[in-house]
Amino acid sequence: MSKVVDLLFTNVRLATMVEGYGEMQDAALAVKDGRIAWLGARSDAPAASAEHDCGGMWMTPGLVDCHTHIVHAGNRSNEWEARLNGATYEDIARQGGGIMSTVRATRQADVEALLAQSLPRVAQLLSEGVTTIEIKSGYGLELAAEGCMLRAARQVAQRLPVRVATTFLGAHALPPEFAGRPEAYVDELCERMLPQLAEQGLVDAVDAFCERIGFSYAQTERLFAAARTLGLPVKLHAEQLSDQGGAELVARYGGLSADHLEHLTPEGIDAMARAGTVAVLLPGAYYFLRETVPPPIAALREAGVPMAVATDCNPGTSPMSSLLLAMNMACTLWRLTPQEALQGATTQAARALGLQSEIGTLEVGKVADLALWDIARPADLAYAMGFNPCRAVVNGGVLRPAHISAA
């Protein structure tokens, strides 16, 4: 390389995640105009305007949390405590709890109030090397509140050093004003809410909860057809509690991902493999709900379905803001390998957001979103529980400390 680069990281060990870990010892990585300009042996490094000695630490792509509900208002720890004291979900719902308690709190919050509650959760993720997060709506369930959530999600990326992908999840639950009229609510989603929010530039993708307690296959397909008309990619909460054929449906629409998948069938696996749809694994919800049916990891692996790992950060079923812990859970509970877990939080998570050409691996031309780790080997990132070895993060070529303020 003949041109002087902006920033050179030297004395570093690289896990490029291009093939397996893609390990490179005694390496260097150069950044120019916010992108990776070169990487290779330290002895061959180009000239740079600034140089950072990494002290032999490991560098990986910035982590990607590809499934979160991190923007919301309210708290449901009281319901969790009630369940542990013997209350059922139905008992709580009859008392006005469950998702509707979050909906009520979120509808009462403006953008600033949502940000005040959400930014600390985001900052916790960023302290662990996360550089990209997906944020879903779905706790407003009416136009103004869904728009408020999506605007707050957009502003997260203005307040903190993180890339945000927004997902419209209006088909999360049936709001009380549409009780007994699910088809009318799907009309509202397809004909009014989604088109208006998309026109405002607030929607990067469209999601739905296809489940017996959510939306049917046919209702979900109506939403996907509306998304296709608007040129928006789709993804789906699929086969979490039962098999509804959701994985096959989202694959048929060329979906980015099918998420949860505890009750995924061989037919769903085959459809996902043919479509290239990513399986997003969410061990936090599985753990928190004390589920006993795991996703069919071995079958997904055998079929060559890419597997991502995410936190599913949400107030009701996965109040978790640690992607490193999610990686450990995926390995411990479901027998992912540490390499698969790290790929799942980088390469495959980027693919689940349709961003694989920009982030997820250390390759020339990709955005310089990077994380520096004080570890002995890459597997350590999925090994230790409650330990954060992240020492620095690079966002678009800008180096910052791992720990930042949410203010």
Secondary structure, 3 states (H helix, E strand, C coil): CCCCEEEEEEEEEEECCCCCCCEEEEEEEEEECCEEEEEEEHHHCCCEEEEEECCCCEEEECEEECCCCCCCCCCCHHHHHHHHCCCCHHHHHHCCCCHHHHHHHHHCCCHHHHHHHHHHHHHHHHCCCEEEEEEECCCCCCHHHHHHHHHHHHHHHHHCCCEEEEEEEEECCCCHHHCCCHHHHHHHHHHHHHHHHHHCCCCCEEEEEECCCCECHHHHHHHHHHHHHCCCCEEEEECCCCCCCHHHHHHHCCCCEEEECCCCCHHHHHHHHHHCCEEEECHHHHHHCCCCCCCCHHHHHHHCCCEEECCCCECCCECCCCHHHHHHHHHHHHCCCHHHHHHHCCHHHHHHCCCCCCCCCCCCCCECCEEEECCCCCCHHHHCCCCCCEEEEEECCEEEECCCCCC
